[in-house]
Amino acid sequence: EVTAGPSAKTPKPSTFARSFTIAALQQYTNSFSQENLLGGGMLGSVYRAELPDGKLLAVKKLEKRVASQQKDDEFIELVENIDRIQHVNVVRLMGYCAEHGQKLLIYEYCSNGSLQDALHSDDEFKKLLSWNTRIRMALGAARALESGVISCIIQMLEHDEELCYEIESG
């Protein structure tokens, strides 16, 4: 049986986020299969994971170049900072993994996709968004900004200047 648990070498953060093993995440994502790929960006790919109890999670697997630039203790600090971001309009961090040179962040699963998906996809979901819904989404984003969530994220990015440079330069 594959279980979630802390890696022997990775420091344990002072966070509510749960530590997962890479073996458990491979099992939950069907070895990070294409069929479980939800999307991705410049920092990594996101996979759908199903726990044995049926609960769904989204696993962000950081690209090797990003993961290799960050020491384990810096990654744990990032996990702690992300875990502090708690807002109704921000997806909750559920766990993390730092094993064998890989770094992964585990979030609650959003069955309706992301804000990016809703606003920029070419599918029917985007076409169904009324102006009223779009305004509510914009207000939700504004409330997250007002609460300081974005300033917290910017501070985390500024902590790693190389990562910040890569994001800015695209």
N, C-alpha and C positions, 0 to 999 in steps of 0.2 A: 504494500500500500504506500502510495506517495503522500507525503504530508507537507504542510507548510510549516516552516520553522526557521529560526535564525541560522545563518551561515556561521560556521565556527570562527571565521576570520573577520567578518564584517562587524563593526561596532554596532551596538543596539541603540537606536535613537530613542529620545524621550518623546514618544509620539503614540497616538492611538492607532496609527497605521500598522497593519500586520505584516510580518516578514514572511515571504514565500521563498521556497527553493526553486531553482531553475527546473528541476525535475518535475515538480508539481505544476509549474506553469506550462511546461511542455505537454503534460498530460491534459490540462484544462483547455489548451488551445489546439490540440491535435498536432503537436510539434510545430506550432506557428504556421499552420497550413494556409494556402491561398484562399481556401473556402472560408476561413475565419478572419481573413484580412478585412478590416473595416476602412482603412485609409492610412494616410501617412503624410509626412512633411519633411522638412529639412533636418529635423532632429531625430526622426525615427518613424517606425511603422506602428499602427495600432491594430490589435487583434481582439477578437471576441473570445472570451474564456467562459467555460461553464464548469462551475464547481460541482462536486459530487451531490450536493443537496439541490442542484438545479439553478442556483443563483448565478446570474450573468454578471461578468465584469469586463472592463475594457483594459487591455494590457498594452502599455506603450513601451516598446522595445527600442531603447536608444541606439542610434547608429554607432558602429564600433569606433569611428573617429571621434564622436562626441563622448562616448563612454571612456575611451582611453585618455582623454584630456582631463578627466576628473578623478581625483583620488577617492577612495572609499569613504574617508571621513568627510570630504566635501559633499559627496553624494548624500550621505546621511544628514548633513546640515540642510541640504536642499529638501530632503524628505520632511524634515522637521518644519521648515519654512512653509512648504506647500500644505502641510497638515494644519497649519495655523489659519490658512485661508478658509474661512467658513462663511458662506453666503448662499442664500437660496438660489441665486443665479449662477453659481459656480459649481462645477462637478466636484464631488468629494473624493479625496484621495483615500483609497481603501487599504493599500499596501505597497510594498516595494520588494525588489530583489537585487542583490549585488553579489554575484557569484561568477567565478571563472571568467573574469574580465567583462562580464555583461552587466548592464544596469537597466532595470525595468521599473516602471511606475504603474501601479494598478489603481484604476479609478472605477467608480460606480458606472454601470452601463446605462447609456441613454438610448432607449429603444427608438426614439424619434430622430436620432442623429444629432449632429452638432449645429450650432448657430451658423457656422460656415456652410454646412450642408444645406440648411434651410434657405439661406439667402443666395447661394451661388450655384446650386446644382441645376441641371436642366430637366429634372424629372417633374412628375405631376405634383409632388409635395410642395415644391416651390410655387407652382402655379396656383395652388389652393390657399396660399397665405393671403388673407385679406389685409387691407390697409390697417384695419383695427388691430389685427394680430401683429403686424409689423411694428406698429407704434408701441404696443405692449412689450414687444421684444426689445425695442430701443430703450424704453423706460427701464426695463430690467437691467440692461447693460449699464445705463446711466446710474442706477442705484448701486450696482457693484462698484463702479468708479467712485461714487460718492463715499462709499464705505471704506475706501482706501485699499481695496483688493489690488487694483492695478499698480499702485505705488509699491505695494509689497512685492509684486511680481517683478517690477523694474529693479528694485533693490536686490532681489535674488540674481537677476541677470547681470547686474553691475558687479556682483561679487566675482563673477568669472568673466574677465574682460575679453578673453579670447572667444568665448561663446557669444558674448554680446557683439563682438566685431563680426563674427560669422553671420549672425542674424541680421545685422544692419547691412552688410555688404551683399547678402543673398547669395 
